Amino acid sequence: MDCTCKTGSTKEIKVEGDSGADPIWCSRCGCNLDLEELPISDALKDELSSWSLKYGEWIDWETEQFLPNGVQLEEVFNESGVLLTMQLIKELGDRYIVQYVASNYRVLSERDTENEMVQRLDDYLPRHKHDFERVTKLNNLDRNELLPLLPSLMEWMQDINWPIAREVAQLLLTYPKDIIHLIKIVLTINDEPWKYWCLEYLVKEMPDDLRADFKDDLLCIAKRPTESEKDEDLDELAIEILSTLA
């Protein structure tokens, strides 16, 4: 997409809400990009556009203070943004590098921004499969800081044999409710090994009540597996997990 980088275009984009702007930006130069130019479905474009219009609903702009339920509204906005980013990653495939930048009005309003710079969230993401240092940093983040990184962290579940993958899995399991929808999205993708590792290392390790949220997904795999799902023994794994449900 065209931007103001020296190359004139970018393959690195971010999803970020802001007033009066499309929610897609160049990750490098910060240029606001035209949502209509993205090669994604019209349905997703509409969802992203509708989501961006909700930006700032938690703020009284006259006083620049949170509304009574503002913290909750901002959290809901960020949770929706994470899910939309995951869907965007799915539709774009490997054509773009995509990240989500959360609204952090609460964080900014609670910090002395003259003395403390807000750390860019993408600085915490692992750079390679041996990046244990970054995983350690991630474990020190609170939920609001980690939430926008969850879609990118889910990508490290594509191969559990990567050195940091099991540690990332343990990190994801500290926020089991927040990764349910992300796992469900993975289960719709034609990447059977990724599905297998998510079921084996995430779903199986969840509390009973949360694991039950996957009952319909597991029944579909167990009763009507595709040939590729059979080849990866996903049907057998689904049956195993279903046997643990009440």
Backbone hydrogen bonds, N-H to C=O, Kabsch-Sander energy under -0.5 kcal/mol:
donor,donor_aa,acceptor,acceptor_aa,energy
3,C,8,G,-1.5
8,G,5,C,-1.5
10,T,1,M,-2.0
13,I,11,K,-0.6
13,I,97,I,-2.6
14,K,25,W,-2.4
15,V,99,Q,-2.5
16,E,14,K,-0.6
16,E,23,P,-2.1
21,A,18,D,-1.1
25,W,14,K,-2.2
26,C,31,C,-2.3
27,S,12,E,-2.5
30,G,26,C,-1.2
33,L,24,I,-2.8
35,L,33,L,-0.7
37,E,34,D,-1.7
38,L,35,L,-1.5
40,I,38,L,-2.2
45,K,41,S,-2.0
46,D,42,D,-2.5
47,E,43,A,-2.1
48,L,44,L,-2.7
49,S,45,K,-2.4
50,S,46,D,-2.7
51,W,47,E,-2.4
52,S,48,L,-2.2
53,L,49,S,-1.4
54,K,51,W,-1.4
55,Y,52,S,-1.5
57,E,54,K,-1.9
59,I,56,G,-2.0
60,D,65,Q,-3.2
61,W,59,I,-0.9
63,T,60,D,-0.6
64,E,60,D,-2.4
65,Q,60,D,-1.1
67,L,58,W,-2.6
70,G,67,L,-2.6
73,L,69,N,-2.1
74,E,70,G,-2.5
75,E,71,V,-2.0
76,V,72,Q,-2.4
77,F,73,L,-2.2
78,N,74,E,-2.3
79,E,75,E,-2.5
80,S,76,V,-2.4
81,G,77,F,-2.1
82,V,78,N,-2.2
83,L,79,E,-1.8
84,L,80,S,-2.4
85,T,81,G,-2.2
86,M,82,V,-2.2
87,Q,83,L,-2.0
88,L,84,L,-2.3
89,I,85,T,-2.6
90,K,86,M,-1.9
91,E,87,Q,-2.2
92,L,88,L,-2.6
93,G,89,I,-1.7
95,R,92,L,-1.8
97,I,11,K,-3.1
98,V,96,Y,-0.6
99,Q,13,I,-1.4
101,V,15,V,-2.7
102,A,100,Y,-0.6
108,L,104,N,-3.0
109,S,105,Y,-2.5
110,E,106,R,-1.2
110,E,107,V,-0.5
111,R,107,V,-0.5
111,R,108,L,-0.9
113,T,111,R,-1.3
115,N,112,D,-1.4
116,E,112,D,-1.5
119,Q,117,M,-0.5
123,D,120,R,-1.7
124,Y,121,L,-1.9
125,L,122,D,-0.5
131,D,128,H,-1.9
132,F,130,H,-2.2
135,V,131,D,-1.3
136,T,132,F,-2.2
137,K,133,E,-1.7
138,L,134,R,-2.3
139,N,135,V,-1.7
140,N,136,T,-0.5
140,N,137,K,-1.4
141,L,138,L,-1.6
145,E,142,D,-0.5
146,L,142,D,-2.2
147,L,143,R,-2.7
149,L,146,L,-1.9
150,L,146,L,-0.7
150,L,147,L,-1.2
153,L,149,L,-2.3
154,M,150,L,-2.3
155,E,151,P,-0.7
155,E,152,S,-0.7
156,W,153,L,-1.5
157,M,154,M,-1.8
158,Q,155,E,-1.4
162,W,159,D,-1.9
164,I,129,K,-1.3
165,A,162,W,-1.7
166,R,162,W,-0.5
168,V,164,I,-2.4
169,A,165,A,-2.3
170,Q,166,R,-1.9
171,L,167,E,-1.9
172,L,168,V,-2.8
173,L,169,A,-1.9
174,T,171,L,-1.5
175,Y,172,L,-1.7
178,D,175,Y,-0.6
179,I,175,Y,-0.8
179,I,176,P,-0.7
180,I,176,P,-0.6
180,I,177,K,-0.7
183,I,179,I,-2.5
184,K,180,I,-2.2
185,I,181,H,-1.7
186,V,182,L,-1.9
187,L,183,I,-2.1
188,T,185,I,-1.6
189,I,186,V,-1.7
191,D,189,I,-2.2
195,K,191,D,-2.1
196,Y,192,E,-2.7
197,W,193,P,-2.5
198,C,194,W,-2.0
199,L,195,K,-2.4
200,E,196,Y,-3.0
201,Y,197,W,-2.6
202,L,198,C,-1.3
203,V,198,C,-2.4
204,K,199,L,-2.3
205,E,202,L,-0.6
206,M,203,V,-1.4
210,L,207,P,-0.6
211,R,207,P,-2.6
212,A,208,D,-1.6
213,D,210,L,-1.4
214,F,211,R,-1.7
215,K,212,A,-1.8
218,L,214,F,-2.9
219,L,215,K,-2.6
220,C,216,D,-2.0
221,I,217,D,-1.8
222,A,218,L,-2.8
223,K,219,L,-2.7
224,R,220,C,-2.3
230,K,226,T,-2.2
231,D,227,E,-2.3
232,E,228,S,-1.2
233,D,230,K,-1.7
234,L,229,E,-2.7
235,D,229,E,-0.5
237,L,233,D,-1.9
238,A,234,L,-2.5
239,I,235,D,-2.0
240,E,236,E,-2.1
241,I,237,L,-2.3
242,L,238,A,-2.6
243,S,239,I,-1.7
244,T,241,I,-1.6
245,L,242,L,-1.4
